[in-house]
């Protein structure tokens, strides 16, 4: 929020010539995401919540349409942005990003390795969101992939020891690794052959991520093959293992 803008009135406040300009600060009630990989302890301790044993993976602080923070006035932060974007966002943010809060802050606490995530760029997000809107998918539908039309670059700040993988291994190394896997599934050979050529990774990911039938028995067969390949060589993967409790703050430009 710009110091010169007021959340309550939307008009510039009087400037105290002898000191700083003051503007109101409102406490937020922030939604919690209970993904299976989350810790059951850290976020309840942080927010002084009762322990239930349920995983508390993420706290969302922002105005995301799927799960917005709430202002103590009884309105969601997303609603406040719509009602008075000038007061909530300020002139500079509106000029650059339009009438939307351009980031989502997350507090993550991982007790297990996180699921693999693929973030779209602006062009893909806009096209995917438009297609799902046209199809009539509700914003909270579990089958929905695009909850807003904006890309998802991400910055993460580790507050405790936090291990992450970044980037992709060379395609030639991936082919060699796939050749070593003993996958017992009739579709495996065809999927493996997609990796041929310089655009093999793109073809493979489009097939695996874009066609739902690949999420059946083939994925389970590959997972079993990977377990068999990793177990005799635990030291090779020691740097990939996640700590028991890991906490981070993640900033997503979004919604």
C-alpha beads as a LAMMPS data file, in Angstrom:
LAMMPS data file: protein, C-alpha beads

255 atoms
254 bonds

1 atom types
1 bond types

-500.0 500.0 xlo xhi
-500.0 500.0 ylo yhi
-500.0 500.0 zlo zhi

Masses

1 110.0

Atoms # bond

1 1 1 0.000 0.000 0.000
2 1 1 1.224 3.514 -0.733
3 1 1 1.629 5.569 2.461
4 1 1 -0.316 8.345 0.750
5 1 1 -3.373 6.108 0.271
6 1 1 -5.942 5.171 2.919
7 1 1 -7.541 1.719 3.064
8 1 1 -10.685 3.134 4.629
9 1 1 -11.427 6.115 2.411
10 1 1 -9.383 5.695 -0.729
11 1 1 -8.258 9.322 -0.449
12 1 1 -4.794 10.662 0.382
13 1 1 -4.239 11.325 4.056
14 1 1 -2.934 14.573 5.410
15 1 1 0.862 14.658 5.508
16 1 1 2.467 15.629 8.763
17 1 1 5.214 18.024 7.757
18 1 1 7.135 17.386 10.975
19 1 1 7.125 13.603 10.759
20 1 1 6.258 10.531 8.667
21 1 1 2.921 9.948 6.979
22 1 1 0.841 7.389 8.896
23 1 1 -1.599 4.968 7.313
24 1 1 -3.756 2.209 8.815
25 1 1 -2.546 -1.371 9.167
26 1 1 -5.158 -4.122 9.462
27 1 1 -4.613 -7.671 10.780
28 1 1 -5.383 -10.479 8.336
29 1 1 -6.816 -13.925 8.894
30 1 1 -4.977 -16.181 6.473
31 1 1 -6.094 -19.527 4.998
32 1 1 -4.157 -22.735 5.654
33 1 1 -3.616 -25.468 3.054
34 1 1 -3.548 -28.999 4.461
35 1 1 -1.460 -30.808 1.860
36 1 1 -0.245 -34.269 2.838
37 1 1 3.444 -33.284 2.858
38 1 1 2.967 -30.572 5.489
39 1 1 4.123 -30.589 9.092
40 1 1 1.466 -31.104 11.750
41 1 1 3.348 -28.991 14.289
42 1 1 5.094 -25.865 13.001
43 1 1 2.198 -23.737 11.692
44 1 1 -0.092 -24.545 14.665
45 1 1 2.731 -23.412 16.994
46 1 1 3.364 -20.301 14.897
47 1 1 -0.303 -19.274 14.885
48 1 1 -1.135 -20.573 18.372
49 1 1 -3.606 -23.144 17.043
50 1 1 -4.553 -26.387 18.800
51 1 1 -2.627 -29.467 17.727
52 1 1 -4.842 -31.856 15.727
53 1 1 -2.292 -34.087 14.008
54 1 1 -3.517 -32.842 10.632
55 1 1 -0.768 -31.645 8.243
56 1 1 -0.546 -27.858 7.931
57 1 1 1.515 -27.328 4.789
58 1 1 1.054 -23.686 3.772
59 1 1 -0.298 -20.382 5.032
60 1 1 -1.447 -18.120 2.191
61 1 1 -1.177 -14.357 2.673
62 1 1 -2.722 -12.518 -0.234
63 1 1 -5.777 -12.042 -2.401
64 1 1 -5.727 -15.217 -4.471
65 1 1 -9.196 -15.962 -5.892
66 1 1 -9.000 -19.597 -4.758
67 1 1 -8.329 -18.725 -1.104
68 1 1 -7.990 -15.088 -0.066
69 1 1 -6.896 -13.655 3.256
70 1 1 -9.618 -11.901 5.261
71 1 1 -9.596 -8.400 6.718
72 1 1 -11.095 -7.862 10.180
73 1 1 -13.935 -5.867 8.603
74 1 1 -15.557 -9.134 7.478
75 1 1 -14.498 -8.803 3.844
76 1 1 -11.822 -10.839 2.108
77 1 1 -8.709 -9.050 0.941
78 1 1 -9.701 -9.934 -2.614
79 1 1 -13.038 -8.161 -2.068
80 1 1 -11.283 -5.112 -0.636
81 1 1 -9.096 -4.918 -3.719
82 1 1 -12.182 -4.953 -5.949
83 1 1 -14.054 -2.395 -3.840
84 1 1 -11.200 0.083 -3.465
85 1 1 -8.082 -0.809 -5.477
86 1 1 -6.552 2.625 -5.055
87 1 1 -6.637 2.454 -1.267
88 1 1 -5.404 -1.141 -1.007
89 1 1 -2.823 -1.210 -3.789
90 1 1 -1.723 2.374 -4.309
91 1 1 -0.891 4.229 -7.482
92 1 1 2.416 2.594 -8.344
93 1 1 1.156 -1.000 -8.071
94 1 1 -1.967 -0.200 -10.094
95 1 1 0.086 1.477 -12.798
96 1 1 2.329 -1.561 -13.226
97 1 1 0.012 -4.514 -12.512
98 1 1 -3.540 -3.239 -12.786
99 1 1 -6.185 -3.664 -10.093
100 1 1 -4.809 -6.820 -8.494
101 1 1 -2.406 -7.736 -5.730
102 1 1 0.537 -8.979 -7.829
103 1 1 1.979 -11.557 -5.419
104 1 1 1.038 -14.336 -3.033
105 1 1 3.157 -14.893 0.072
106 1 1 3.229 -18.438 1.415
107 1 1 4.681 -19.848 4.613
108 1 1 5.615 -23.448 3.819
109 1 1 6.521 -26.133 6.312
110 1 1 7.428 -29.505 4.836
111 1 1 7.673 -32.735 6.794
112 1 1 8.007 -34.781 3.579
113 1 1 9.297 -34.066 0.063
114 1 1 6.943 -31.786 -1.843
115 1 1 5.137 -32.942 -4.958
116 1 1 6.633 -31.957 -8.297
117 1 1 5.257 -28.620 -9.515
118 1 1 5.263 -27.167 -13.016
119 1 1 4.612 -23.424 -13.217
120 1 1 3.271 -21.819 -16.421
121 1 1 4.579 -18.657 -18.022
122 1 1 2.254 -15.711 -18.694
123 1 1 1.194 -16.876 -22.164
124 1 1 0.394 -20.442 -21.128
125 1 1 -1.409 -19.343 -17.977
126 1 1 -3.612 -16.894 -19.878
127 1 1 -4.572 -19.508 -22.482
128 1 1 -5.174 -22.250 -19.914
129 1 1 -7.266 -20.037 -17.654
130 1 1 -9.408 -18.852 -20.572
131 1 1 -10.018 -22.444 -21.696
132 1 1 -11.106 -23.592 -18.222
133 1 1 -13.327 -20.547 -17.771
134 1 1 -14.970 -21.267 -21.129
135 1 1 -15.491 -24.889 -20.042
136 1 1 -17.343 -23.697 -16.930
137 1 1 -14.947 -25.229 -14.378
138 1 1 -15.483 -23.789 -10.912
139 1 1 -12.438 -21.992 -9.484
140 1 1 -12.297 -24.579 -6.644
141 1 1 -12.803 -27.627 -8.860
142 1 1 -10.044 -30.166 -7.963
143 1 1 -9.559 -30.882 -11.664
144 1 1 -8.771 -27.255 -12.414
145 1 1 -5.166 -26.410 -13.347
146 1 1 -5.317 -22.644 -13.870
147 1 1 -6.812 -20.570 -11.065
148 1 1 -5.819 -17.242 -12.572
149 1 1 -4.437 -16.017 -15.915
150 1 1 -0.983 -15.058 -14.668
151 1 1 2.395 -16.800 -14.833
152 1 1 3.989 -18.294 -11.735
153 1 1 7.637 -17.356 -11.310
154 1 1 8.595 -18.061 -7.705
155 1 1 11.149 -16.909 -5.146
156 1 1 11.800 -18.930 -1.998
157 1 1 13.506 -17.749 1.208
158 1 1 14.620 -20.562 3.526
159 1 1 14.043 -19.932 7.232
160 1 1 15.522 -23.299 8.275
161 1 1 17.627 -25.917 6.444
162 1 1 15.753 -26.455 3.171
163 1 1 16.895 -28.621 0.264
164 1 1 15.537 -28.153 -3.238
165 1 1 16.193 -29.387 -6.760
166 1 1 16.670 -26.776 -9.453
167 1 1 16.655 -27.263 -13.210
168 1 1 16.698 -30.412 -15.312
169 1 1 19.498 -32.864 -15.990
170 1 1 20.826 -33.011 -19.595
171 1 1 18.543 -34.952 -21.919
172 1 1 21.283 -37.462 -22.735
173 1 1 21.617 -38.301 -19.027
174 1 1 17.865 -38.746 -18.764
175 1 1 17.871 -41.172 -21.695
176 1 1 20.664 -43.159 -20.066
177 1 1 18.797 -43.254 -16.767
178 1 1 15.595 -44.415 -18.482
179 1 1 17.518 -47.175 -20.247
180 1 1 18.669 -48.475 -16.850
181 1 1 15.163 -48.616 -15.377
182 1 1 13.410 -51.947 -15.537
183 1 1 9.813 -50.789 -15.935
184 1 1 7.222 -53.536 -16.224
185 1 1 4.513 -51.837 -18.288
186 1 1 3.499 -52.194 -21.963
187 1 1 3.446 -48.411 -22.594
188 1 1 6.907 -47.749 -21.195
189 1 1 8.815 -48.320 -24.421
190 1 1 6.655 -45.877 -26.392
191 1 1 6.981 -43.233 -23.712
192 1 1 10.735 -43.690 -23.559
193 1 1 11.039 -43.250 -27.316
194 1 1 9.546 -39.762 -27.041
195 1 1 12.875 -38.608 -25.600
196 1 1 14.612 -39.033 -28.939
197 1 1 15.699 -35.784 -30.598
198 1 1 16.439 -32.315 -29.268
199 1 1 12.760 -31.674 -28.446
200 1 1 12.387 -34.990 -26.617
201 1 1 11.914 -33.459 -23.177
202 1 1 9.099 -31.220 -24.408
203 1 1 7.342 -34.123 -26.169
204 1 1 7.681 -36.320 -23.104
205 1 1 6.366 -33.709 -20.646
206 1 1 3.469 -32.764 -22.901
207 1 1 2.437 -36.404 -23.121
208 1 1 2.850 -37.200 -19.436
209 1 1 1.319 -33.986 -18.084
210 1 1 -1.304 -33.445 -20.754
211 1 1 -2.899 -36.876 -21.116
212 1 1 -4.603 -38.271 -18.040
213 1 1 -4.230 -41.926 -18.989
214 1 1 -0.520 -41.734 -18.129
215 1 1 -1.434 -41.205 -14.482
216 1 1 -2.582 -44.809 -14.144
217 1 1 -0.574 -47.986 -13.834
218 1 1 2.413 -46.659 -15.782
219 1 1 3.274 -44.057 -13.147
220 1 1 3.111 -46.683 -10.423
221 1 1 5.301 -49.027 -12.472
222 1 1 7.913 -46.298 -12.982
223 1 1 7.851 -45.431 -9.260
224 1 1 8.482 -49.072 -8.358
225 1 1 11.342 -49.279 -10.846
226 1 1 12.901 -46.120 -9.377
227 1 1 12.711 -47.545 -5.857
228 1 1 14.542 -50.652 -7.015
229 1 1 17.188 -48.560 -8.750
230 1 1 17.766 -46.192 -5.818
231 1 1 17.892 -48.652 -2.913
232 1 1 21.285 -50.203 -3.754
233 1 1 22.831 -46.712 -4.129
234 1 1 21.617 -44.603 -1.174
235 1 1 24.702 -42.383 -1.028
236 1 1 24.220 -41.170 -4.585
237 1 1 20.960 -39.485 -3.580
238 1 1 21.902 -38.280 -0.108
239 1 1 21.869 -34.607 -1.133
240 1 1 18.318 -34.949 -2.495
241 1 1 16.733 -35.945 0.792
242 1 1 14.530 -33.410 2.540
243 1 1 15.015 -32.594 6.201
244 1 1 12.380 -33.764 8.674
245 1 1 11.138 -30.216 9.310
246 1 1 11.701 -27.533 6.701
247 1 1 10.247 -24.065 6.673
248 1 1 10.359 -21.397 4.022
249 1 1 8.631 -18.278 2.824
250 1 1 7.612 -18.336 -0.820
251 1 1 6.626 -15.316 -2.923
252 1 1 4.511 -15.965 -6.018
253 1 1 3.741 -13.182 -8.467
254 1 1 0.115 -14.041 -9.144
255 1 1 -3.588 -13.218 -9.304

Bonds

1 1 1 2
2 1 2 3
3 1 3 4
4 1 4 5
5 1 5 6
6 1 6 7
7 1 7 8
8 1 8 9
9 1 9 10
10 1 10 11
11 1 11 12
12 1 12 13
13 1 13 14
14 1 14 15
15 1 15 16
16 1 16 17
17 1 17 18
18 1 18 19
19 1 19 20
20 1 20 21
21 1 21 22
22 1 22 23
23 1 23 24
24 1 24 25
25 1 25 26
26 1 26 27
27 1 27 28
28 1 28 29
29 1 29 30
30 1 30 31
31 1 31 32
32 1 32 33
33 1 33 34
34 1 34 35
35 1 35 36
36 1 36 37
37 1 37 38
38 1 38 39
39 1 39 40
40 1 40 41
41 1 41 42
42 1 42 43
43 1 43 44
44 1 44 45
45 1 45 46
46 1 46 47
47 1 47 48
48 1 48 49
49 1 49 50
50 1 50 51
51 1 51 52
52 1 52 53
53 1 53 54
54 1 54 55
55 1 55 56
56 1 56 57
57 1 57 58
58 1 58 59
59 1 59 60
60 1 60 61
61 1 61 62
62 1 62 63
63 1 63 64
64 1 64 65
65 1 65 66
66 1 66 67
67 1 67 68
68 1 68 69
69 1 69 70
70 1 70 71
71 1 71 72
72 1 72 73
73 1 73 74
74 1 74 75
75 1 75 76
76 1 76 77
77 1 77 78
78 1 78 79
79 1 79 80
80 1 80 81
81 1 81 82
82 1 82 83
83 1 83 84
84 1 84 85
85 1 85 86
86 1 86 87
87 1 87 88
88 1 88 89
89 1 89 90
90 1 90 91
91 1 91 92
92 1 92 93
93 1 93 94
94 1 94 95
95 1 95 96
96 1 96 97
97 1 97 98
98 1 98 99
99 1 99 100
100 1 100 101
101 1 101 102
102 1 102 103
103 1 103 104
104 1 104 105
105 1 105 106
106 1 106 107
107 1 107 108
108 1 108 109
109 1 109 110
110 1 110 111
111 1 111 112
112 1 112 113
113 1 113 114
114 1 114 115
115 1 115 116
116 1 116 117
117 1 117 118
118 1 118 119
119 1 119 120
120 1 120 121
121 1 121 122
122 1 122 123
123 1 123 124
124 1 124 125
125 1 125 126
126 1 126 127
127 1 127 128
128 1 128 129
129 1 129 130
130 1 130 131
131 1 131 132
132 1 132 133
133 1 133 134
134 1 134 135
135 1 135 136
136 1 136 137
137 1 137 138
138 1 138 139
139 1 139 140
140 1 140 141
141 1 141 142
142 1 142 143
143 1 143 144
144 1 144 145
145 1 145 146
146 1 146 147
147 1 147 148
148 1 148 149
149 1 149 150
150 1 150 151
151 1 151 152
152 1 152 153
153 1 153 154
154 1 154 155
155 1 155 156
156 1 156 157
157 1 157 158
158 1 158 159
159 1 159 160
160 1 160 161
161 1 161 162
162 1 162 163
163 1 163 164
164 1 164 165
165 1 165 166
166 1 166 167
167 1 167 168
168 1 168 169
169 1 169 170
170 1 170 171
171 1 171 172
172 1 172 173
173 1 173 174
174 1 174 175
175 1 175 176
176 1 176 177
177 1 177 178
178 1 178 179
179 1 179 180
180 1 180 181
181 1 181 182
182 1 182 183
183 1 183 184
184 1 184 185
185 1 185 186
186 1 186 187
187 1 187 188
188 1 188 189
189 1 189 190
190 1 190 191
191 1 191 192
192 1 192 193
193 1 193 194
194 1 194 195
195 1 195 196
196 1 196 197
197 1 197 198
198 1 198 199
199 1 199 200
200 1 200 201
201 1 201 202
202 1 202 203
203 1 203 204
204 1 204 205
205 1 205 206
206 1 206 207
207 1 207 208
208 1 208 209
209 1 209 210
210 1 210 211
211 1 211 212
212 1 212 213
213 1 213 214
214 1 214 215
215 1 215 216
216 1 216 217
217 1 217 218
218 1 218 219
219 1 219 220
220 1 220 221
221 1 221 222
222 1 222 223
223 1 223 224
224 1 224 225
225 1 225 226
226 1 226 227
227 1 227 228
228 1 228 229
229 1 229 230
230 1 230 231
231 1 231 232
232 1 232 233
233 1 233 234
234 1 234 235
235 1 235 236
236 1 236 237
237 1 237 238
238 1 238 239
239 1 239 240
240 1 240 241
241 1 241 242
242 1 242 243
243 1 243 244
244 1 244 245
245 1 245 246
246 1 246 247
247 1 247 248
248 1 248 249
249 1 249 250
250 1 250 251
251 1 251 252
252 1 252 253
253 1 253 254
254 1 254 255
